[in-house]
């Protein structure tokens, strides 16, 4: 919720700077809320967002915008970015799951949305979930007929995952029908990349140990590169997303939600 300001900015440049500051802090903005906050029309806010997008500061979405660096936000802040898209991606991913399967579940807010779908009463059972994500583990800890395998190790606070040799050994000791991977960044040439080398190693272990590799990503992660390599596009079996850029089509199965 954006609180109203006492006095609206007089100039567009001033208003756009305030919008950019809000994006850096919150990761997303909504047109209607900004219009109410600054006492301007929604068309004016849309023009502001178009100009910020032209400067490479934001990515416009339906009804608002997200910061282009949203992938660097802590998990708690990322959870509120594009929630509708993440729920749709999660529902599409859940439809691929069958009873008696073992699943690798990566860290991240979109994979956590998938787990919420898999906890539903009508979801396939039994299942085995192998994860290094604390949030995923807590979500299914009491779920009936879901066997949890937790890959523990050293705590990485921002993505809320365990990393290191112990976590890596647990993942490498298992095999899964499907690895549901979260995306830090996906690029036509660089492929799937991550921000932290230890996180990249765990994603790589899931890629190596799964019969199918399914990437769950919203549009903010596309056409982006993070410093640590994980996998090439040819190593992914499917990308489920709310966007389907031309560079992705024809190279991997794309399910657009």
Wavefront OBJ file of the C-alpha trace (Angstrom):
o trace
v 0.000 0.000 0.000
v 1.452 3.386 -1.042
v 0.692 6.106 1.476
v -0.552 9.425 0.084
v 1.918 12.292 0.117
v 1.217 15.700 1.562
v 2.092 17.613 -1.599
v 2.258 16.285 -5.139
v 5.527 16.822 -7.058
v 5.311 19.820 -9.388
v 7.412 18.379 -12.200
v 7.341 15.069 -14.069
v 11.051 14.458 -13.488
v 10.573 14.825 -9.732
v 7.607 12.437 -9.757
v 9.493 9.894 -11.852
v 12.420 9.989 -9.433
v 10.044 9.299 -6.540
v 8.509 6.394 -8.485
v 12.000 4.995 -9.171
v 12.823 5.286 -5.448
v 9.633 3.387 -4.587
v 10.550 0.662 -7.054
v 14.001 0.260 -5.527
v 12.433 -0.055 -2.095
v 9.395 -2.235 -2.846
v 10.237 -3.965 -6.146
v 6.894 -3.096 -7.781
v 4.361 -0.289 -8.189
v 0.746 -0.090 -9.356
v -0.623 2.571 -11.656
v -3.809 3.219 -9.682
v -1.981 3.566 -6.360
v 0.595 5.966 -7.825
v -2.112 8.086 -9.443
v -3.881 8.416 -6.090
v -0.641 9.113 -4.247
v 0.495 11.932 -6.535
v -2.905 13.336 -7.481
v -2.487 12.754 -11.226
v -4.323 10.694 -13.830
v -3.513 7.053 -14.496
v -2.499 8.031 -18.051
v 0.094 10.398 -16.567
v 1.508 7.606 -14.430
v 1.640 5.291 -17.448
v 3.661 7.948 -19.307
v 6.005 8.175 -16.335
v 6.482 4.404 -16.359
v 7.102 4.377 -20.112
v 9.850 6.957 -19.665
v 11.402 5.022 -16.800
v 11.262 1.856 -18.927
v 13.009 3.694 -21.784
v 15.793 4.539 -19.330
v 16.127 0.847 -18.421
v 14.950 1.317 -14.841
v 11.704 -0.670 -14.868
v 9.752 -3.281 -16.744
v 6.135 -2.360 -17.355
v 3.522 -4.938 -16.414
v -0.247 -5.044 -16.638
v -1.403 -2.368 -14.215
v 2.036 -1.281 -13.042
v 5.744 -1.991 -13.231
v 8.493 -3.980 -11.535
v 12.095 -3.043 -10.906
v 14.479 -4.651 -13.346
v 16.667 -5.650 -10.415
v 13.780 -7.406 -8.634
v 15.739 -10.664 -8.714
v 18.244 -9.104 -6.303
v 15.591 -8.317 -3.704
v 15.439 -10.528 -0.608
v 12.890 -13.330 -0.851
v 10.488 -11.619 1.562
v 10.279 -8.549 -0.725
v 10.225 -10.587 -3.959
v 7.183 -12.486 -2.714
v 4.948 -9.530 -3.536
v 6.185 -9.032 -7.099
v 3.901 -10.362 -9.877
v 1.969 -12.618 -7.523
v -0.761 -13.326 -10.102
v 1.763 -14.505 -12.668
v 3.523 -16.695 -10.127
v 0.275 -18.371 -9.119
v -0.552 -19.078 -12.770
v 2.928 -20.490 -13.383
v 2.596 -22.654 -10.268
v -0.761 -24.062 -11.362
v 0.661 -24.981 -14.775
v 3.660 -26.669 -13.148
v 1.488 -28.631 -10.716
v -0.451 -30.156 -13.608
v 2.751 -31.953 -14.674
v 3.094 -33.836 -11.389
v 1.948 -37.457 -11.027
v 1.564 -39.672 -7.927
v 4.651 -41.521 -6.663
v 7.073 -39.048 -8.195
v 10.191 -37.607 -6.618
v 10.607 -33.881 -7.256
v 13.519 -31.512 -6.822
v 12.104 -28.179 -5.633
v 14.418 -25.180 -5.978
v 14.303 -22.108 -3.758
v 12.353 -18.994 -4.676
v 8.895 -17.500 -4.482
v 7.572 -19.120 -7.678
v 8.601 -22.621 -6.627
v 7.059 -21.923 -3.217
v 3.808 -21.076 -5.019
v 4.090 -24.496 -6.705
v 4.384 -26.156 -3.309
v 1.191 -24.417 -2.213
v -0.538 -26.047 -5.202
v 0.929 -29.447 -4.317
v -0.465 -29.157 -0.776
v -4.045 -29.014 -2.052
v -6.313 -31.880 -1.026
v -6.757 -32.989 -4.652
v -3.037 -32.866 -5.507
v -1.228 -36.102 -6.490
v -0.093 -38.393 -3.649
v 2.210 -39.793 -2.508
v 5.125 -37.496 -3.397
v 8.732 -37.090 -2.341
v 10.089 -33.528 -2.307
v 13.826 -32.918 -2.155
v 14.753 -29.317 -1.432
v 17.364 -26.973 0.036
v 14.767 -24.242 0.633
v 13.732 -23.652 4.233
v 10.406 -22.131 3.159
v 9.560 -25.121 0.977
v 10.460 -27.517 3.791
v 8.322 -25.654 6.325
v 5.408 -25.518 3.883
v 5.221 -29.316 3.505
v 6.465 -30.387 6.926
v 2.978 -31.490 8.021
v 1.476 -32.246 4.599
v -0.041 -35.746 4.476
v 1.699 -38.307 2.256
v 4.470 -35.939 1.212
v 7.897 -37.250 2.132
v 10.348 -34.412 2.702
v 14.085 -34.672 2.144
v 15.862 -31.562 3.422
v 19.288 -30.689 2.032
v 20.790 -28.820 4.973
v 24.063 -26.950 5.184
v 25.205 -23.375 5.578
v 22.433 -20.765 5.672
v 22.206 -18.207 2.831
v 19.831 -15.518 4.165
v 18.711 -13.538 1.097
v 17.296 -16.497 -0.906
v 16.504 -18.405 2.332
v 18.269 -21.596 1.235
v 20.946 -23.922 2.587
v 24.152 -24.216 0.569
v 27.561 -25.840 0.798
v 28.982 -29.335 0.611
v 26.353 -31.001 2.814
v 23.436 -29.602 0.807
v 25.165 -30.476 -2.452
v 25.823 -34.053 -1.307
v 22.151 -34.568 -0.432
v 20.969 -33.380 -3.836
v 23.577 -35.462 -5.666
v 22.507 -38.553 -3.728
v 18.978 -38.358 -5.140
v 17.305 -38.696 -8.515
v 14.003 -37.091 -9.479
v 11.411 -37.398 -12.215
v 11.183 -33.583 -12.382
v 13.399 -30.731 -11.206
v 11.363 -27.573 -10.751
v 13.923 -24.809 -11.017
v 13.597 -21.166 -10.096
v 15.291 -18.575 -12.272
v 17.658 -15.829 -11.201
v 18.161 -14.944 -14.878
v 17.608 -16.527 -18.306
v 19.321 -15.295 -21.474
v 19.368 -16.545 -25.097
v 23.157 -17.035 -25.094
v 24.134 -17.234 -21.424
v 21.310 -19.638 -20.561
v 20.267 -20.095 -16.925
v 22.465 -18.200 -14.471
v 22.478 -17.435 -10.735
v 23.799 -14.673 -8.491
v 25.669 -16.853 -5.992
v 28.144 -19.608 -6.948
v 26.917 -21.946 -4.214
v 23.301 -21.466 -5.305
v 24.373 -22.127 -8.903
v 26.029 -25.401 -7.856
v 22.791 -26.620 -6.225
v 20.727 -25.738 -9.276
v 23.287 -27.587 -11.393
v 22.972 -30.686 -9.190
v 19.199 -30.647 -9.740
v 19.689 -30.352 -13.493
v 22.086 -33.312 -13.455
v 19.862 -35.510 -11.285
v 16.457 -35.086 -12.911
v 14.804 -36.793 -15.863
v 12.942 -33.547 -16.702
v 14.119 -29.994 -16.042
v 11.276 -27.481 -15.792
v 12.097 -23.819 -15.252
v 9.521 -21.592 -13.559
v 10.105 -17.912 -14.297
v 8.199 -14.672 -14.624
v 9.025 -12.095 -17.284
v 11.336 -10.059 -15.037
v 14.019 -12.783 -15.217
v 14.100 -13.037 -19.033
v 16.827 -11.437 -21.159
v 18.927 -11.077 -18.013
v 22.321 -12.473 -16.994
v 23.666 -13.263 -13.519
v 27.378 -13.963 -12.943
v 27.276 -17.719 -12.198
v 26.531 -20.284 -14.926
v 23.988 -23.037 -14.281
v 22.771 -24.587 -17.551
v 22.327 -23.919 -21.246
v 18.904 -23.576 -22.813
v 19.373 -26.971 -24.470
v 19.523 -28.584 -21.016
v 16.035 -27.398 -20.098
v 12.982 -29.414 -21.118
v 10.357 -26.747 -20.485
v 10.039 -23.110 -19.455
v 6.748 -22.065 -17.826
v 6.361 -18.298 -17.843
v 4.019 -15.368 -18.327
v 6.081 -14.350 -21.376
v 7.369 -16.200 -24.446
v 10.088 -14.180 -26.221
v 10.940 -15.201 -29.769
v 14.474 -16.240 -28.784
v 13.040 -18.896 -26.464
v 10.500 -20.377 -28.875
v 11.784 -23.290 -30.907
v 14.747 -23.904 -28.587
v 12.817 -25.327 -25.628
v 9.196 -26.167 -24.877
v 7.482 -23.013 -23.638
v 4.217 -23.021 -21.720
v 2.910 -19.493 -21.478
v 0.353 -18.751 -18.769
l 1 2 3 4 5 6 7 8 9 10 11 12 13 14 15 16 17 18 19 20 21 22 23 24 25 26 27 28 29 30 31 32 33 34 35 36 37 38 39 40 41 42 43 44 45 46 47 48 49 50 51 52 53 54 55 56 57 58 59 60 61 62 63 64 65 66 67 68 69 70 71 72 73 74 75 76 77 78 79 80 81 82 83 84 85 86 87 88 89 90 91 92 93 94 95 96 97 98 99 100 101 102 103 104 105 106 107 108 109 110 111 112 113 114 115 116 117 118 119 120 121 122 123 124 125 126 127 128 129 130 131 132 133 134 135 136 137 138 139 140 141 142 143 144 145 146 147 148 149 150 151 152 153 154 155 156 157 158 159 160 161 162 163 164 165 166 167 168 169 170 171 172 173 174 175 176 177 178 179 180 181 182 183 184 185 186 187 188 189 190 191 192 193 194 195 196 197 198 199 200 201 202 203 204 205 206 207 208 209 210 211 212 213 214 215 216 217 218 219 220 221 222 223 224 225 226 227 228 229 230 231 232 233 234 235 236 237 238 239 240 241 242 243 244 245 246 247 248 249 250 251 252 253 254 255 256 257
